[in-house]
């Protein structure tokens, strides 16, 4: 049986946390007056094992792939939109590009299995602007068969790890992003299996399906779980049965980042599913996860509670791409810079 052995993930540095806390107490402000910003800075100091935490350079990894279950009408948009959005991401015209740019965050785009990826972008632009992590031309329809083989599930995780080892070794922070028509269906299925919640509890409207569409989507997910019978004690099997190539890729990004003491910012419900899988593979990942927004998708609330993290803000967002993570990184940057740049009380007296 194909297995995955995660890299060694170090514990959070207790000494760095204490040093950062002591520094916070010395700053020129009333104790606790910066609220959660103080704890963010201390947390990142412990993750990075340093007295001077920083999120820079910060990068959003937007992983893109297609899903076979899209043919079952679970999305308000056709599968071809995945390739179109890959083109928009490459040409700096997606929402995440605008939000990341306005918050001094860079972006990289990874194709884990877009059906028409190179054609949608053009061969020259694809070669220069897309990181090719392709596992296949979209997953199988999980309603009728497992989404992928176990070999492909492990390969998607390893490809995600390679994104970090090849492109992000000096990252101060990595935000998770994704795009793929029908991937909220896969995310809901993963969340239901790993958390034990009912499908109806964790399934939202995704691209904006109506009431009839939501009922149909929930039935498709229930059928997929019944058909493929994922083993909830084996996260690789869950990914194999009801996952997606880009979700597996983000699992790999998360695990590799944690092994290198790089904080990882969760975005919405799809990246939340990847985070659940990463923690199920190795629980030592959990302290390296930082939240962003509270997605409108109901499964996201379940995910964040399971992961033990509280959202920073609620802007009623549900887009994905890494948009919420890009906004959150600006907050984490502010937290770190108050930690490292403020005067101390002693300097003022």
ZADO-1210 file (C-alpha; in nm, 4 decimals, padded with zeros to 6 digits):
<atoms>
<atom x="00.0000" y="00.0000" z="00.0000" code="UNK" pos="1"/>
<atom x="00.1277" y="00.3460" z="-00.0955" code="UNK" pos="2"/>
<atom x="00.2288" y="00.5369" z="00.2169" code="UNK" pos="3"/>
<atom x="00.3277" y="00.8913" z="00.3013" code="UNK" pos="4"/>
<atom x="00.5895" y="00.9703" z="00.5631" code="UNK" pos="5"/>
<atom x="00.5783" y="01.3338" z="00.6705" code="UNK" pos="6"/>
<atom x="00.8980" y="01.5239" z="00.7430" code="UNK" pos="7"/>
<atom x="00.9920" y="01.5944" z="01.1025" code="UNK" pos="8"/>
<atom x="00.7874" y="01.8820" z="01.2400" code="UNK" pos="9"/>
<atom x="00.9525" y="02.0622" z="01.5327" code="UNK" pos="10"/>
<atom x="00.7608" y="02.1764" z="01.8393" code="UNK" pos="11"/>
<atom x="00.6842" y="02.5433" z="01.8888" code="UNK" pos="12"/>
<atom x="00.9835" y="02.7112" z="02.0591" code="UNK" pos="13"/>
<atom x="00.8861" y="02.7756" z="02.4210" code="UNK" pos="14"/>
<atom x="01.1891" y="02.9947" z="02.4910" code="UNK" pos="15"/>
<atom x="01.1075" y="03.2224" z="02.1956" code="UNK" pos="16"/>
<atom x="00.7502" y="03.2544" z="02.3207" code="UNK" pos="17"/>
<atom x="00.8681" y="03.3646" z="02.6638" code="UNK" pos="18"/>
<atom x="01.1153" y="03.6117" z="02.5151" code="UNK" pos="19"/>
<atom x="00.8438" y="03.7570" z="02.2922" code="UNK" pos="20"/>
<atom x="00.6034" y="03.7818" z="02.5842" code="UNK" pos="21"/>
<atom x="00.8637" y="03.9635" z="02.7912" code="UNK" pos="22"/>
<atom x="00.9230" y="04.2020" z="02.5021" code="UNK" pos="23"/>
<atom x="00.5495" y="04.2681" z="02.4736" code="UNK" pos="24"/>
<atom x="00.5307" y="04.3569" z="02.8406" code="UNK" pos="25"/>
<atom x="00.8105" y="04.6118" z="02.7978" code="UNK" pos="26"/>
<atom x="00.6563" y="04.7992" z="02.5044" code="UNK" pos="27"/>
<atom x="00.5288" y="05.1564" z="02.5304" code="UNK" pos="28"/>
<atom x="00.1617" y="05.0752" z="02.5793" code="UNK" pos="29"/>
<atom x="-00.0722" y="04.9571" z="02.8524" code="UNK" pos="30"/>
<atom x="-00.0391" y="04.5790" z="02.8973" code="UNK" pos="31"/>
<atom x="-00.2783" y="04.3927" z="02.6726" code="UNK" pos="32"/>
<atom x="-00.3894" y="04.7067" z="02.4917" code="UNK" pos="33"/>
<atom x="-00.3212" y="04.5603" z="02.1477" code="UNK" pos="34"/>
<atom x="-00.5410" y="04.2623" z="02.2277" code="UNK" pos="35"/>
<atom x="-00.5089" y="03.9675" z="01.9934" code="UNK" pos="36"/>
<atom x="-00.2270" y="04.1362" z="01.7999" code="UNK" pos="37"/>
<atom x="-00.0002" y="04.0726" z="02.0979" code="UNK" pos="38"/>
<atom x="-00.0787" y="03.7015" z="02.0994" code="UNK" pos="39"/>
<atom x="-00.0329" y="03.6791" z="01.7223" code="UNK" pos="40"/>
<atom x="00.3179" y="03.8212" z="01.7489" code="UNK" pos="41"/>
<atom x="00.4053" y="03.5890" z="02.0359" code="UNK" pos="42"/>
<atom x="00.2640" y="03.2892" z="01.8491" code="UNK" pos="43"/>
<atom x="00.4617" y="03.3652" z="01.5337" code="UNK" pos="44"/>
<atom x="00.7770" y="03.4162" z="01.7403" code="UNK" pos="45"/>
<atom x="00.7301" y="03.0663" z="01.8810" code="UNK" pos="46"/>
<atom x="00.6657" y="02.9205" z="01.5360" code="UNK" pos="47"/>
<atom x="00.9779" y="03.0821" z="01.3916" code="UNK" pos="48"/>
<atom x="01.1894" y="03.0331" z="01.7055" code="UNK" pos="49"/>
<atom x="01.3012" y="03.3954" z="01.7074" code="UNK" pos="50"/>
<atom x="01.2720" y="03.7132" z="01.9132" code="UNK" pos="51"/>
<atom x="01.2018" y="03.9088" z="01.5951" code="UNK" pos="52"/>
<atom x="00.9077" y="03.7466" z="01.4153" code="UNK" pos="53"/>
<atom x="00.8141" y="03.8527" z="01.0623" code="UNK" pos="54"/>
<atom x="00.5718" y="03.7328" z="00.7963" code="UNK" pos="55"/>
<atom x="00.7877" y="03.8642" z="00.5146" code="UNK" pos="56"/>
<atom x="00.8338" y="03.7573" z="00.2478" code="UNK" pos="57"/>
<atom x="00.4691" y="03.6481" z="00.2414" code="UNK" pos="58"/>
<atom x="00.3247" y="03.4423" z="-00.0430" code="UNK" pos="59"/>
<atom x="-00.0153" y="03.2996" z="-00.1334" code="UNK" pos="60"/>
<atom x="00.0010" y="02.9580" z="-00.2997" code="UNK" pos="61"/>
<atom x="-00.3073" y="02.9214" z="-00.5195" code="UNK" pos="62"/>
<atom x="-00.3474" y="02.5572" z="-00.6181" code="UNK" pos="63"/>
<atom x="-00.5795" y="02.4854" z="-00.9111" code="UNK" pos="64"/>
<atom x="-00.7399" y="02.1612" z="-01.0329" code="UNK" pos="65"/>
<atom x="-01.0584" y="02.0180" z="-01.1789" code="UNK" pos="66"/>
<atom x="-01.3002" y="01.7714" z="-01.0206" code="UNK" pos="67"/>
<atom x="-01.4880" y="01.4958" z="-01.1985" code="UNK" pos="68"/>
<atom x="-01.7890" y="01.5415" z="-00.9735" code="UNK" pos="69"/>
<atom x="-01.8544" y="01.8720" z="-01.1518" code="UNK" pos="70"/>
<atom x="-02.0329" y="01.6674" z="-01.4196" code="UNK" pos="71"/>
<atom x="-02.3040" y="01.5934" z="-01.1620" code="UNK" pos="72"/>
<atom x="-02.4185" y="01.9557" z="-01.1578" code="UNK" pos="73"/>
<atom x="-02.2997" y="02.0505" z="-00.8087" code="UNK" pos="74"/>
<atom x="-02.1794" y="02.3970" z="-00.9158" code="UNK" pos="75"/>
<atom x="-02.3514" y="02.7007" z="-01.0619" code="UNK" pos="76"/>
<atom x="-02.0647" y="02.7249" z="-01.3135" code="UNK" pos="77"/>
<atom x="-01.9359" y="02.4842" z="-01.5791" code="UNK" pos="78"/>
<atom x="-01.6051" y="02.3043" z="-01.5363" code="UNK" pos="79"/>
<atom x="-01.4460" y="02.5210" z="-01.8083" code="UNK" pos="80"/>
<atom x="-01.4387" y="02.8116" z="-01.5618" code="UNK" pos="81"/>
<atom x="-01.1438" y="02.6459" z="-01.3845" code="UNK" pos="82"/>
<atom x="-00.9232" y="02.6975" z="-01.6878" code="UNK" pos="83"/>
<atom x="-01.0562" y="03.0486" z="-01.7323" code="UNK" pos="84"/>
<atom x="-00.9695" y="03.1354" z="-01.3741" code="UNK" pos="85"/>
<atom x="-00.6243" y="02.9851" z="-01.4157" code="UNK" pos="86"/>
<atom x="-00.5798" y="03.2317" z="-01.6998" code="UNK" pos="87"/>
<atom x="-00.7019" y="03.5190" z="-01.4803" code="UNK" pos="88"/>
<atom x="-00.4648" y="03.4208" z="-01.1995" code="UNK" pos="89"/>
<atom x="-00.1688" y="03.4045" z="-01.4357" code="UNK" pos="90"/>
<atom x="-00.2557" y="03.7420" z="-01.5857" code="UNK" pos="91"/>
<atom x="-00.2898" y="03.9090" z="-01.2446" code="UNK" pos="92"/>
<atom x="-00.6631" y="03.9698" z="-01.2872" code="UNK" pos="93"/>
<atom x="-00.8167" y="03.7522" z="-01.0147" code="UNK" pos="94"/>
<atom x="-00.9446" y="03.8837" z="-00.6829" code="UNK" pos="95"/>
<atom x="-00.6536" y="03.7318" z="-00.4928" code="UNK" pos="96"/>
<atom x="-00.4075" y="03.9170" z="-00.7163" code="UNK" pos="97"/>
<atom x="-00.5669" y="04.2515" z="-00.6334" code="UNK" pos="98"/>
<atom x="-00.5972" y="04.1860" z="-00.2607" code="UNK" pos="99"/>
<atom x="-00.2494" y="04.0376" z="-00.2305" code="UNK" pos="100"/>
<atom x="-00.0944" y="04.3258" z="-00.4218" code="UNK" pos="101"/>
<atom x="-00.2645" y="04.5814" z="-00.1974" code="UNK" pos="102"/>
<atom x="-00.1258" y="04.4043" z="00.1093" code="UNK" pos="103"/>
<atom x="00.2342" y="04.3489" z="-00.0091" code="UNK" pos="104"/>
<atom x="00.1856" y="03.9746" z="-00.0536" code="UNK" pos="105"/>
<atom x="00.3161" y="03.7843" z="-00.3550" code="UNK" pos="106"/>
<atom x="00.1283" y="03.5052" z="-00.5308" code="UNK" pos="107"/>
<atom x="00.2235" y="03.1862" z="-00.7091" code="UNK" pos="108"/>
<atom x="-00.0068" y="02.9648" z="-00.9150" code="UNK" pos="109"/>
<atom x="00.0195" y="02.5856" z="-00.9249" code="UNK" pos="110"/>
<atom x="-00.1637" y="02.3582" z="-01.1683" code="UNK" pos="111"/>
<atom x="-00.2355" y="02.0287" z="-00.9944" code="UNK" pos="112"/>
<atom x="-00.4771" y="01.9028" z="-01.2573" code="UNK" pos="113"/>
<atom x="-00.6703" y="02.1510" z="-01.4675" code="UNK" pos="114"/>
<atom x="-00.8319" y="01.9710" z="-01.7620" code="UNK" pos="115"/>
<atom x="-00.7260" y="02.2315" z="-02.0188" code="UNK" pos="116"/>
<atom x="-00.4610" y="02.4164" z="-01.8180" code="UNK" pos="117"/>
<atom x="-00.1965" y="02.4859" z="-02.0796" code="UNK" pos="118"/>
<atom x="-00.4533" y="02.5579" z="-02.3498" code="UNK" pos="119"/>
<atom x="-00.6390" y="02.8013" z="-02.1255" code="UNK" pos="120"/>
<atom x="-00.3262" y="02.9999" z="-02.0489" code="UNK" pos="121"/>
<atom x="-00.1158" y="02.9554" z="-02.3627" code="UNK" pos="122"/>
<atom x="00.2031" y="02.7523" z="-02.3766" code="UNK" pos="123"/>
<atom x="00.4440" y="03.0431" z="-02.3274" code="UNK" pos="124"/>
<atom x="00.2557" y="03.1957" z="-02.0343" code="UNK" pos="125"/>
<atom x="00.2051" y="02.8518" z="-01.8815" code="UNK" pos="126"/>
<atom x="00.5745" y="02.7732" z="-01.8963" code="UNK" pos="127"/>
<atom x="00.6737" y="03.1073" z="-01.7440" code="UNK" pos="128"/>
<atom x="00.3980" y="03.1695" z="-01.4903" code="UNK" pos="129"/>
<atom x="00.2514" y="02.8379" z="-01.3732" code="UNK" pos="130"/>
<atom x="00.4205" y="02.5831" z="-01.1500" code="UNK" pos="131"/>
<atom x="00.3377" y="02.2504" z="-01.3126" code="UNK" pos="132"/>
<atom x="00.2330" y="02.0080" z="-01.0387" code="UNK" pos="133"/>
<atom x="-00.0116" y="01.8115" z="-01.2514" code="UNK" pos="134"/>
<atom x="-00.1225" y="01.4749" z="-01.1230" code="UNK" pos="135"/>
<atom x="-00.3862" y="01.4244" z="-01.3924" code="UNK" pos="136"/>
<atom x="-00.6527" y="01.6020" z="-01.5963" code="UNK" pos="137"/>
<atom x="-00.8972" y="01.6377" z="-01.3095" code="UNK" pos="138"/>
<atom x="-01.0123" y="01.3748" z="-01.0640" code="UNK" pos="139"/>
<atom x="-01.2662" y="01.1015" z="-01.1284" code="UNK" pos="140"/>
<atom x="-01.6298" y="01.1531" z="-01.0297" code="UNK" pos="141"/>
<atom x="-01.6298" y="01.0645" z="-00.6615" code="UNK" pos="142"/>
<atom x="-02.0030" y="00.9949" z="-00.6714" code="UNK" pos="143"/>
<atom x="-01.9382" y="00.6759" z="-00.8662" code="UNK" pos="144"/>
<atom x="-01.5757" y="00.5862" z="-00.7835" code="UNK" pos="145"/>
<atom x="-01.2836" y="00.7107" z="-00.5741" code="UNK" pos="146"/>
<atom x="-01.1632" y="01.0526" z="-00.6847" code="UNK" pos="147"/>
<atom x="-00.8095" y="00.9237" z="-00.7376" code="UNK" pos="148"/>
<atom x="-00.5765" y="00.6340" z="-00.6693" code="UNK" pos="149"/>
<atom x="-00.3827" y="00.6147" z="-00.3456" code="UNK" pos="150"/>
<atom x="-00.0653" y="00.6645" z="-00.5495" code="UNK" pos="151"/>
<atom x="-00.2067" y="00.9881" z="-00.6928" code="UNK" pos="152"/>
<atom x="-00.3145" y="01.1067" z="-00.3467" code="UNK" pos="153"/>
<atom x="00.0383" y="01.0644" z="-00.2122" code="UNK" pos="154"/>
<atom x="00.1837" y="01.2202" z="-00.5273" code="UNK" pos="155"/>
<atom x="-00.0333" y="01.5308" z="-00.4867" code="UNK" pos="156"/>
<atom x="00.0952" y="01.5781" z="-00.1323" code="UNK" pos="157"/>
<atom x="00.4548" y="01.5309" z="-00.2438" code="UNK" pos="158"/>
<atom x="00.4059" y="01.7828" z="-00.5251" code="UNK" pos="159"/>
<atom x="00.2775" y="02.0321" z="-00.2690" code="UNK" pos="160"/>
<atom x="00.5854" y="01.9765" z="-00.0573" code="UNK" pos="161"/>
<atom x="00.8020" y="02.0385" z="-00.3636" code="UNK" pos="162"/>
<atom x="00.6393" y="02.3788" z="-00.4150" code="UNK" pos="163"/>
<atom x="00.7805" y="02.4828" z="-00.0784" code="UNK" pos="164"/>
<atom x="01.1209" y="02.3186" z="-00.1193" code="UNK" pos="165"/>
<atom x="01.1689" y="02.4629" z="-00.4686" code="UNK" pos="166"/>
<atom x="01.0126" y="02.8076" z="-00.4376" code="UNK" pos="167"/>
<atom x="00.9424" y="02.9101" z="-00.0768" code="UNK" pos="168"/>
<atom x="01.2306" y="02.8086" z="00.1447" code="UNK" pos="169"/>
<atom x="01.2816" y="03.1695" z="00.2561" code="UNK" pos="170"/>
<atom x="00.9120" y="03.2450" z="00.3135" code="UNK" pos="171"/>
<atom x="00.8141" y="03.4263" z="00.6298" code="UNK" pos="172"/>
<atom x="00.4556" y="03.3135" z="00.5881" code="UNK" pos="173"/>
<atom x="00.2528" y="03.1083" z="00.3391" code="UNK" pos="174"/>
<atom x="-00.1163" y="03.1635" z="00.2723" code="UNK" pos="175"/>
<atom x="-00.3225" y="02.8815" z="00.1259" code="UNK" pos="176"/>
<atom x="-00.5407" y="02.9460" z="-00.1791" code="UNK" pos="177"/>
<atom x="-00.7220" y="02.7336" z="-00.4357" code="UNK" pos="178"/>
<atom x="-00.9500" y="02.7310" z="-00.7348" code="UNK" pos="179"/>
<atom x="-01.1421" y="02.4476" z="-00.8956" code="UNK" pos="180"/>
<atom x="-01.5054" y="02.4122" z="-00.9974" code="UNK" pos="181"/>
<atom x="-01.6785" y="02.1641" z="-00.7591" code="UNK" pos="182"/>
<atom x="-01.3987" y="02.1713" z="-00.5019" code="UNK" pos="183"/>
<atom x="-01.6373" y="02.2884" z="-00.2289" code="UNK" pos="184"/>
<atom x="-01.8129" y="01.9539" z="-00.2826" code="UNK" pos="185"/>
<atom x="-01.4877" y="01.7685" z="-00.2161" code="UNK" pos="186"/>
<atom x="-01.4132" y="01.9921" z="00.0834" code="UNK" pos="187"/>
<atom x="-01.7543" y="01.9255" z="00.2375" code="UNK" pos="188"/>
<atom x="-01.7094" y="01.5510" z="00.1901" code="UNK" pos="189"/>
<atom x="-01.3664" y="01.5573" z="00.3551" code="UNK" pos="190"/>
<atom x="-01.4996" y="01.7661" z="00.6424" code="UNK" pos="191"/>
<atom x="-01.7982" y="01.5375" z="00.6998" code="UNK" pos="192"/>
<atom x="-01.5785" y="01.2282" z="00.7078" code="UNK" pos="193"/>
<atom x="-01.2990" y="01.3671" z="00.9273" code="UNK" pos="194"/>
<atom x="-01.5197" y="01.5501" z="01.1797" code="UNK" pos="195"/>
<atom x="-01.8099" y="01.3045" z="01.1894" code="UNK" pos="196"/>
<atom x="-02.0657" y="01.5741" z="01.1098" code="UNK" pos="197"/>
<atom x="-02.3694" y="01.5245" z="00.8898" code="UNK" pos="198"/>
<atom x="-02.3281" y="01.6184" z="00.5243" code="UNK" pos="199"/>
<atom x="-02.6087" y="01.8745" z="00.5581" code="UNK" pos="200"/>
<atom x="-02.4212" y="02.0470" z="00.8429" code="UNK" pos="201"/>
<atom x="-02.0992" y="02.1054" z="00.6484" code="UNK" pos="202"/>
<atom x="-02.2256" y="02.1654" z="00.2940" code="UNK" pos="203"/>
<atom x="-02.2824" y="02.5176" z="00.1636" code="UNK" pos="204"/>
<atom x="-02.3830" y="02.6763" z="-00.1635" code="UNK" pos="205"/>
<atom x="-02.0307" y="02.7037" z="-00.3057" code="UNK" pos="206"/>
<atom x="-02.0579" y="02.9062" z="-00.6237" code="UNK" pos="207"/>
<atom x="-02.4112" y="03.0059" z="-00.5272" code="UNK" pos="208"/>
<atom x="-02.6448" y="02.7175" z="-00.6092" code="UNK" pos="209"/>
<atom x="-03.0137" y="02.7644" z="-00.5239" code="UNK" pos="210"/>
<atom x="-03.2075" y="02.5613" z="-00.2665" code="UNK" pos="211"/>
<atom x="-03.2717" y="02.2782" z="-00.5112" code="UNK" pos="212"/>
<atom x="-02.9065" y="02.2810" z="-00.6112" code="UNK" pos="213"/>
<atom x="-02.7948" y="02.2677" z="-00.2478" code="UNK" pos="214"/>
<atom x="-03.0165" y="01.9666" z="-00.1793" code="UNK" pos="215"/>
<atom x="-02.8754" y="01.7955" z="-00.4878" code="UNK" pos="216"/>
<atom x="-02.5181" y="01.8783" z="-00.3843" code="UNK" pos="217"/>
<atom x="-02.5752" y="01.7289" z="-00.0405" code="UNK" pos="218"/>
<atom x="-02.7139" y="01.4114" z="-00.1960" code="UNK" pos="219"/>
<atom x="-02.4160" y="01.3827" z="-00.4299" code="UNK" pos="220"/>
<atom x="-02.1781" y="01.4097" z="-00.1342" code="UNK" pos="221"/>
<atom x="-02.3733" y="01.1522" z="00.0656" code="UNK" pos="222"/>
<atom x="-02.3686" y="00.9191" z="-00.2353" code="UNK" pos="223"/>
<atom x="-01.9932" y="00.9694" z="-00.2759" code="UNK" pos="224"/>
<atom x="-01.9217" y="00.8816" z="00.0857" code="UNK" pos="225"/>
<atom x="-02.1466" y="00.5754" z="00.0658" code="UNK" pos="226"/>
<atom x="-01.9935" y="00.4606" z="-00.2629" code="UNK" pos="227"/>
<atom x="-01.6250" y="00.5102" z="-00.1844" code="UNK" pos="228"/>
<atom x="-01.6357" y="00.4292" z="00.1896" code="UNK" pos="229"/>
<atom x="-01.3382" y="00.6408" z="00.3008" code="UNK" pos="230"/>
<atom x="-01.1586" y="00.5248" z="00.6137" code="UNK" pos="231"/>
<atom x="-01.1773" y="00.8268" z="00.8475" code="UNK" pos="232"/>
<atom x="-00.8788" y="00.6931" z="01.0461" code="UNK" pos="233"/>
<atom x="-00.6619" y="00.7107" z="00.7319" code="UNK" pos="234"/>
<atom x="-00.6379" y="01.0672" z="00.5918" code="UNK" pos="235"/>
<atom x="-00.4697" y="00.9466" z="00.2724" code="UNK" pos="236"/>
<atom x="-00.7687" y="00.7231" z="00.2075" code="UNK" pos="237"/>
<atom x="-01.0062" y="01.0139" z="00.2688" code="UNK" pos="238"/>
<atom x="-00.8144" y="01.2194" z="00.0130" code="UNK" pos="239"/>
<atom x="-00.8175" y="00.9251" z="-00.2277" code="UNK" pos="240"/>
<atom x="-01.1911" y="00.8717" z="-00.2018" code="UNK" pos="241"/>
<atom x="-01.3402" y="01.2218" z="-00.1903" code="UNK" pos="242"/>
<atom x="-01.0572" y="01.4711" z="-00.2317" code="UNK" pos="243"/>
<atom x="-00.8965" y="01.6739" z="-00.5052" code="UNK" pos="244"/>
<atom x="-00.5476" y="01.7085" z="-00.6459" code="UNK" pos="245"/>
<atom x="-00.5212" y="02.0724" z="-00.5380" code="UNK" pos="246"/>
<atom x="-00.6419" y="01.9845" z="-00.1881" code="UNK" pos="247"/>
<atom x="-00.3720" y="01.7188" z="-00.1624" code="UNK" pos="248"/>
<atom x="-00.1227" y="01.9741" z="-00.2907" code="UNK" pos="249"/>
<atom x="-00.2154" y="02.2162" z="-00.0128" code="UNK" pos="250"/>
<atom x="-00.1773" y="01.9362" z="00.2412" code="UNK" pos="251"/>
<atom x="00.1799" y="01.8998" z="00.1205" code="UNK" pos="252"/>
<atom x="00.2436" y="02.2745" z="00.1284" code="UNK" pos="253"/>
<atom x="00.1161" y="02.2878" z="00.4867" code="UNK" pos="254"/>
<atom x="00.3189" y="01.9943" z="00.6138" code="UNK" pos="255"/>
<atom x="00.6421" y="02.1049" z="00.4464" code="UNK" pos="256"/>
<atom x="00.5980" y="02.4625" z="00.5684" code="UNK" pos="257"/>
<atom x="00.5480" y="02.3438" z="00.9249" code="UNK" pos="258"/>
<atom x="00.8627" y="02.1323" z="00.9032" code="UNK" pos="259"/>
<atom x="01.0519" y="02.4530" z="00.8162" code="UNK" pos="260"/>
<atom x="00.8915" y="02.6673" z="01.0894" code="UNK" pos="261"/>
<atom x="00.6914" y="02.8683" z="00.8369" code="UNK" pos="262"/>
<atom x="00.3472" y="02.9786" z="00.9592" code="UNK" pos="263"/>
<atom x="00.0565" y="02.8802" z="00.7342" code="UNK" pos="264"/>
<atom x="-00.2544" y="03.0958" z="00.6969" code="UNK" pos="265"/>
<atom x="-00.5783" y="02.9109" z="00.6231" code="UNK" pos="266"/>
<atom x="-00.8209" y="03.0720" z="00.3785" code="UNK" pos="267"/>
<atom x="-01.1731" y="02.9344" z="00.3308" code="UNK" pos="268"/>
<atom x="-01.3495" y="02.6002" z="00.3359" code="UNK" pos="269"/>
<atom x="-01.1347" y="02.4227" z="00.0753" code="UNK" pos="270"/>
<atom x="-00.8061" y="02.5154" z="00.2401" code="UNK" pos="271"/>
<atom x="-00.9691" y="02.4285" z="00.5718" code="UNK" pos="272"/>
<atom x="-01.0258" y="02.0769" z="00.4398" code="UNK" pos="273"/>
<atom x="-00.6576" y="02.0593" z="00.3453" code="UNK" pos="274"/>
<atom x="-00.5645" y="02.1751" z="00.6963" code="UNK" pos="275"/>
<atom x="-00.7851" y="01.9054" z="00.8509" code="UNK" pos="276"/>
<atom x="-00.6105" y="01.6421" z="00.6404" code="UNK" pos="277"/>
<atom x="-00.2640" y="01.7773" z="00.7276" code="UNK" pos="278"/>
<atom x="-00.3388" y="01.7664" z="01.1005" code="UNK" pos="279"/>
<atom x="-00.4880" y="01.4178" z="01.0656" code="UNK" pos="280"/>
<atom x="-00.1620" y="01.3070" z="00.9038" code="UNK" pos="281"/>
<atom x="00.0518" y="01.4719" z="01.1740" code="UNK" pos="282"/>
<atom x="-00.1047" y="01.6547" z="01.4684" code="UNK" pos="283"/>
<atom x="00.2188" y="01.8515" z="01.5174" code="UNK" pos="284"/>
<atom x="00.1082" y="02.0660" z="01.2219" code="UNK" pos="285"/>
<atom x="-00.1719" y="02.2286" z="01.4238" code="UNK" pos="286"/>
<atom x="00.0310" y="02.4986" z="01.6074" code="UNK" pos="287"/>
<atom x="00.1637" y="02.6252" z="01.2742" code="UNK" pos="288"/>
<atom x="-00.1850" y="02.7086" z="01.1439" code="UNK" pos="289"/>
<atom x="-00.3060" y="03.0676" z="01.1557" code="UNK" pos="290"/>
<atom x="-00.6675" y="03.1615" z="01.0765" code="UNK" pos="291"/>
<atom x="-00.7980" y="03.4290" z="00.8447" code="UNK" pos="292"/>
<atom x="-01.1674" y="03.4939" z="00.7903" code="UNK" pos="293"/>
<atom x="-01.4916" y="03.3218" z="00.8865" code="UNK" pos="294"/>
<atom x="-01.6273" y="03.1929" z="00.5573" code="UNK" pos="295"/>
<atom x="-01.9997" y="03.1973" z="00.4832" code="UNK" pos="296"/>
<atom x="-01.9652" y="02.8254" z="00.4007" code="UNK" pos="297"/>
<atom x="-02.0996" y="02.6348" z="00.7054" code="UNK" pos="298"/>
<atom x="-01.8294" y="02.3693" z="00.6895" code="UNK" pos="299"/>
<atom x="-01.5656" y="02.6319" z="00.7616" code="UNK" pos="300"/>
<atom x="-01.6997" y="02.6944" z="01.1117" code="UNK" pos="301"/>
<atom x="-01.6805" y="02.3211" z="01.1807" code="UNK" pos="302"/>
<atom x="-01.3260" y="02.3087" z="01.0440" code="UNK" pos="303"/>
<atom x="-01.1971" y="02.6001" z="01.2516" code="UNK" pos="304"/>
<atom x="-01.3514" y="02.4567" z="01.5666" code="UNK" pos="305"/>
<atom x="-01.1932" y="02.1189" z="01.4950" code="UNK" pos="306"/>
<atom x="-00.8554" y="02.2847" z="01.4309" code="UNK" pos="307"/>
<atom x="-00.8821" y="02.4939" z="01.7476" code="UNK" pos="308"/>
<atom x="-00.8425" y="02.8344" z="01.5817" code="UNK" pos="309"/>
<atom x="-01.0672" y="03.1411" z="01.5921" code="UNK" pos="310"/>
<atom x="-01.1203" y="03.3584" z="01.2809" code="UNK" pos="311"/>
<atom x="-00.9776" y="03.7106" z="01.2667" code="UNK" pos="312"/>
<atom x="-01.2709" y="03.8699" z="01.0872" code="UNK" pos="313"/>
<atom x="-01.6034" y="03.8044" z="00.9183" code="UNK" pos="314"/>
<atom x="-01.6530" y="03.9911" z="00.5911" code="UNK" pos="315"/>
<atom x="-01.9122" y="03.7381" z="00.4637" code="UNK" pos="316"/>
<atom x="-01.6605" y="03.6108" z="00.2091" code="UNK" pos="317"/>
<atom x="-01.6702" y="03.2733" z="00.0319" code="UNK" pos="318"/>
<atom x="-01.4575" y="03.3229" z="-00.2780" code="UNK" pos="319"/>
<atom x="-01.1437" y="03.1231" z="-00.1996" code="UNK" pos="320"/>
<atom x="-00.8309" y="03.1773" z="-00.4122" code="UNK" pos="321"/>
<atom x="-00.6442" y="03.2876" z="-00.0969" code="UNK" pos="322"/>
<atom x="-00.8341" y="03.6179" z="-00.0676" code="UNK" pos="323"/>
<atom x="-00.9024" y="03.5898" z="00.3053" code="UNK" pos="324"/>
<atom x="-00.5484" y="03.4730" z="00.3748" code="UNK" pos="325"/>
<atom x="-00.4043" y="03.7747" z="00.1924" code="UNK" pos="326"/>
<atom x="-00.6121" y="04.0100" z="00.4071" code="UNK" pos="327"/>
<atom x="-00.5117" y="03.8272" z="00.7243" code="UNK" pos="328"/>
<atom x="-00.1408" y="03.8422" z="00.6445" code="UNK" pos="329"/>
<atom x="-00.1599" y="04.2214" z="00.6648" code="UNK" pos="330"/>
<atom x="-00.2874" y="04.1846" z="01.0217" code="UNK" pos="331"/>
<atom x="-00.0122" y="03.9389" z="01.1114" code="UNK" pos="332"/>
<atom x="00.2435" y="04.1759" z="00.9615" code="UNK" pos="333"/>
<atom x="00.1122" y="04.4561" z="01.1825" code="UNK" pos="334"/>
<atom x="00.1342" y="04.2296" z="01.4863" code="UNK" pos="335"/>
<atom x="00.4952" y="04.1391" z="01.4138" code="UNK" pos="336"/>
<atom x="00.5988" y="04.4954" z="01.3401" code="UNK" pos="337"/>
<atom x="00.4545" y="04.6272" z="01.6653" code="UNK" pos="338"/>
<atom x="00.6521" y="04.3549" z="01.8395" code="UNK" pos="339"/>
<atom x="00.9807" y="04.4483" z="01.6726" code="UNK" pos="340"/>
<atom x="00.9529" y="04.8209" z="01.5988" code="UNK" pos="341"/>
<atom x="00.7777" y="04.9856" z="01.8958" code="UNK" pos="342"/>
<atom x="00.9688" y="05.1754" z="02.1608" code="UNK" pos="343"/>
<atom x="00.9843" y="05.0344" z="02.5103" code="UNK" pos="344"/>
<atom x="00.8725" y="05.2085" z="02.8265" code="UNK" pos="345"/>
<atom x="01.2350" y="05.2167" z="02.9401" code="UNK" pos="346"/>
<atom x="01.3334" y="05.4081" z="02.6258" code="UNK" pos="347"/>
<atom x="01.0759" y="05.6751" z="02.7013" code="UNK" pos="348"/>
<atom x="01.1850" y="05.7431" z="03.0588" code="UNK" pos="349"/>
</atoms>
